[in-house]
């Protein structure tokens, strides 16, 4: 396994226990790259300052690339836990929201306590479907500050169950709840009497979604997703800012896979799944080299069955 594979494997492992990790890349004078995970207090002065800037701004930062600067060249990249959208309730709005959210980069989990509303046939695009009580699901999911939670249950009794369980968890990046203003106000008053913080209850996005005059389930889903993306990309409170990077975490998983996983072919082995695809499609070595400059788009294209443009030049 190469050094970059080790680094990306360590990155994914670190994100299991931490909300954010920083990847530092040093560009050497000979054009080679050195990558490692940021360790506070152990980095050169330029890298330490850059890492702190990146951690605060939650976006890729660089230093040393100005021709007038004589310092070392560094790139700092922030990686956060995968943004999950946790949808509670499996009705018509959830059906549309799950599909749209999955297409915009969220790892979607849908929970409902009714088998006919919580199954993979109904929600084929989501990462996980849970058929269980809402409070049990919330405990199982270990909700964290990178999660976007949407309550679309079939009644405020179930919303109350969800909110009581969520109040015991780490505060999420976003929490929205569908329902009329009157019913929502009554539910919040009840929960406040039970000891749940009014400040937290008032922070919940309700009525859920941006006010775009949505009527149909699909339109309501668009309004909810738009509000979630707004919170993700342009939060009112800077302390709640989620990583502004658009790095595809599926690509990071690909980079972390060990090279020992060969794809079998007649008479031997391909060195990688990448080589197998190129060989079977008739793509040239030059095309393979060009792919390395843009591996993210290449692999995303392969998953869709639409290879990256650099691979298509020699495709018969």
C-alpha positions in Angstrom: 0.0 0.0 0.0 1.4 3.4 -1.0 1.9 6.3 1.3 -1.1 8.2 0.0 -3.3 5.2 0.6 -2.0 5.0 4.2 -2.8 8.7 4.7 -6.3 8.5 3.3 -6.9 5.4 5.3 -5.8 7.2 8.5 -8.0 10.1 7.5 -11.1 8.0 7.2 -10.2 6.2 10.5 -9.8 9.5 12.3 -13.1 10.8 11.1 -14.8 7.9 12.9 -14.0 9.6 16.2 -13.5 13.2 15.3 -15.7 15.7 13.5 -12.9 17.2 11.5 -9.4 16.3 10.3 -6.9 18.3 8.4 -4.7 16.9 5.6 -1.5 18.8 5.0 0.3 18.5 1.6 3.9 19.9 1.1 5.1 20.6 -2.4 8.8 19.9 -2.6 11.1 21.8 -5.0 11.5 18.6 -7.1 7.7 18.5 -7.7 7.0 15.6 -5.3 4.3 15.7 -2.7 4.4 14.8 1.0 1.0 14.3 2.7 0.2 13.8 6.4 -2.5 14.5 8.9 -2.2 17.6 10.9 -1.0 17.2 14.5 -1.3 20.4 16.5 1.9 21.8 17.9 4.2 19.6 15.8 4.2 21.4 12.4 6.6 23.9 10.9 5.5 27.5 11.6 4.0 28.1 8.1 2.1 24.8 8.2 0.8 25.4 11.7 -0.6 28.9 10.9 -2.2 27.5 7.7 -3.8 24.6 9.5 -5.3 26.9 12.1 -6.7 29.2 9.4 -8.2 26.1 7.6 -9.7 24.8 10.8 -11.4 28.2 11.4 -12.5 28.9 7.8 -13.3 25.3 7.1 -12.1 25.5 3.5 -8.9 24.7 1.5 -6.1 27.1 2.2 -2.6 27.5 0.6 0.6 29.3 1.4 3.9 29.8 -0.3 2.6 29.8 -3.9 3.1 33.6 -4.4 6.2 34.1 -6.5 7.4 36.8 -4.1 7.2 34.4 -1.1 10.3 32.3 -0.3 8.5 30.0 2.2 7.7 26.4 1.7 4.6 25.5 -0.3 1.8 24.0 1.7 -1.9 23.1 1.1 -4.3 22.4 4.0 -7.6 20.6 3.3 -10.4 20.2 5.9 -12.3 16.9 6.0 -15.4 16.6 8.1 -17.6 13.7 9.0 -19.9 12.7 6.2 -23.0 14.9 6.2 -25.9 12.6 7.0 -29.5 13.6 6.4 -31.6 11.7 8.9 -35.2 11.7 7.9 -37.8 10.5 10.4 -41.1 9.4 8.7 -41.4 7.6 5.4 -44.3 9.5 3.7 -44.6 11.3 0.4 -42.5 14.3 1.3 -39.8 12.0 2.7 -39.8 10.0 -0.5 -38.9 13.1 -2.6 -36.6 14.5 0.0 -34.6 11.3 0.3 -34.0 11.2 -3.5 -33.1 14.9 -3.8 -30.8 14.9 -0.8 -28.9 11.8 -2.0 -28.3 13.5 -5.3 -26.8 16.6 -3.6 -24.2 14.7 -1.5 -26.0 13.8 1.7 -25.8 10.3 3.1 -29.5 9.7 3.7 -31.0 7.5 6.4 -34.8 7.1 6.5 -36.6 5.8 9.7 -40.2 4.8 10.1 -41.8 2.2 12.4 -44.1 0.8 9.6 -42.5 -1.9 7.4 -44.5 -0.7 4.4 -42.9 2.8 4.7 -39.4 1.7 5.7 -37.8 -0.6 3.1 -35.2 -0.4 0.4 -37.7 -0.9 -2.4 -39.4 2.3 -1.4 -36.1 4.2 -0.8 -33.6 2.8 -3.3 -31.3 5.8 -3.3 -30.6 6.1 0.4 -27.7 4.7 2.4 -29.8 3.1 5.1 -33.4 2.4 6.0 -34.4 1.7 9.6 -37.7 0.1 10.5 -38.0 0.7 14.3 -39.3 3.1 16.9 -38.0 6.7 16.4 -36.4 7.0 19.8 -34.5 3.7 19.3 -33.3 4.8 15.9 -32.0 8.1 17.2 -30.1 6.3 19.9 -28.7 3.8 17.4 -27.6 6.5 15.0 -25.5 8.5 17.5 -26.6 11.8 16.1 -23.7 14.4 15.9 -23.0 18.0 15.0 -22.5 17.1 11.3 -26.0 15.7 10.9 -29.0 17.3 9.2 -32.3 16.0 10.8 -35.7 16.4 9.4 -38.9 15.3 11.2 -41.6 14.3 8.8 -43.6 11.9 10.9 -47.3 11.3 10.7 -48.2 13.3 13.8 -46.9 15.5 16.6 -47.0 12.6 19.1 -44.2 11.1 17.1 -42.5 14.4 16.7 -42.5 14.7 20.4 -40.9 11.3 20.8 -38.2 12.4 18.3 -37.5 15.7 20.0 -37.3 14.2 23.5 -34.7 11.7 22.1 -32.8 14.4 20.2 -32.6 16.7 23.2 -30.4 14.0 24.8 -28.0 13.9 21.9 -25.3 16.2 20.6 -26.7 19.3 18.9 -27.1 18.8 15.1 -26.1 21.1 12.3 -29.8 21.4 11.3 -33.1 20.3 12.7 -36.3 20.9 10.9 -39.9 19.8 11.7 -43.0 19.9 9.6 -46.3 21.0 11.0 -48.7 23.9 11.5 -47.6 26.8 13.7 -50.4 26.2 16.2 -49.5 22.5 16.7 -45.8 23.2 16.8 -46.3 25.9 19.4 -48.3 23.6 21.6 -45.7 20.8 21.3 -42.9 23.2 22.2 -44.8 24.5 25.3 -45.3 20.9 26.4 -41.7 20.0 26.0 -40.6 23.1 27.8 -42.7 22.2 30.8 -40.9 18.8 30.7 -37.6 20.6 31.2 -36.3 20.8 27.6 -34.5 24.1 26.8 -36.7 26.7 25.2 -33.7 28.2 23.4 -33.1 24.8 21.7 -36.8 24.4 20.9 -36.9 27.9 19.3 -33.8 27.0 17.2 -35.6 24.3 15.4 -36.5 25.2 11.8 -40.3 25.2 11.8 -42.3 25.6 9.6 -39.6 23.6 7.9 -38.1 24.7 4.6 -37.6 28.0 2.8 -40.8 30.0 2.1 -41.2 29.4 -1.7 -44.9 28.8 -1.7 -44.4 25.0 -2.0 -47.6 22.9 -2.3 -46.8 19.4 -3.6 -44.6 16.9 -1.8 -41.9 17.4 -4.3 -42.0 21.2 -3.9 -41.9 20.9 -0.1 -38.9 18.6 -0.4 -37.1 21.1 -2.5 -37.9 23.9 0.0 -36.5 21.7 2.9 -33.4 20.7 1.0 -32.7 24.3 0.0 -32.9 25.4 3.6 -30.6 22.6 4.7 -28.0 23.5 2.0 -28.3 27.2 3.1 -27.5 26.2 6.6 -24.6 24.0 5.3 -23.1 26.7 3.1 -24.2 30.0 4.6 -24.9 29.6 8.3 -26.1 32.6 10.3 -23.9 31.5 13.2 -20.2 31.0 12.0 -19.7 28.6 14.9 -22.1 26.2 13.1 -20.3 26.4 9.8 -19.9 23.0 8.1 -16.9 22.3 5.8 -17.1 24.4 2.7 -15.1 21.8 0.7 -16.9 20.0 -2.2 -14.5 17.0 -2.0 -16.3 13.7 -2.9 -15.8 11.4 0.1 -16.4 8.4 -2.2 -13.2 9.3 -4.0 -11.4 9.3 -0.6 -12.7 5.9 0.1 -11.4 4.7 -3.3 -7.9 6.2 -2.6 -7.9 4.5 0.8 -8.4 1.0 -0.7 -5.3 -1.1 -0.6 -3.6 -1.7 -4.0 -3.5 -5.5 -3.1 -7.1 -5.7 -4.3 -6.4 -6.9 -7.8 -9.1 -7.5 -10.4 -8.8 -10.9 -11.9 -8.4 -11.2 -15.7 -7.5 -14.0 -18.0 -3.9 -15.0 -17.7 -3.2 -12.9 -14.6 -4.3 -9.8 -12.8 -4.9 -6.2 -13.4 -3.1 -3.9 -11.1 -6.3 -2.1 -10.3 -10.0 -1.8 -11.1 -9.0 1.4 -13.0 -6.6 -0.6 -15.3 -9.3 -3.3 -15.9 -11.8 -0.7 -17.0 -9.2 1.0 -19.3 -8.1 -2.3 -20.8 -11.6 -3.6 -21.5 -12.7 -0.3 -23.0 -9.6 0.1 -25.1 -8.5 3.4 -23.4 -4.8 4.2 -23.9 -2.0 4.6 -21.4 -1.9 8.3 -22.2 -5.6 8.5 -21.2 -4.8 6.8 -17.9 -2.1 9.3 -17.2 -4.4 12.2 -17.9 -7.0 10.7 -15.5 -4.5 11.0 -12.6 -4.8 14.8 -12.9 -8.5 14.6 -12.1 -9.3 11.3 -10.4 -12.4 12.6 -8.7 -14.4 13.3 -11.9 -13.0 10.1 -13.4 -14.3 7.8 -10.7 -17.6 9.6 -10.4 -18.1 9.1 -14.1 -17.3 5.5 -13.9 -19.9 4.9 -11.3 -22.5 6.5 -13.5 -21.3 4.5 -16.5 -20.1 7.7 -18.1 -16.3 7.7 -18.1 -14.4 11.0 -17.7 -13.9 12.9 -20.9 -10.1 12.2 -20.8 -10.9 8.5 -21.1 -13.1 8.8 -24.2 -10.6 9.8 -26.8 -9.6 6.3 -27.7 -13.0 4.6 -26.9 -14.0 2.8 -30.1 
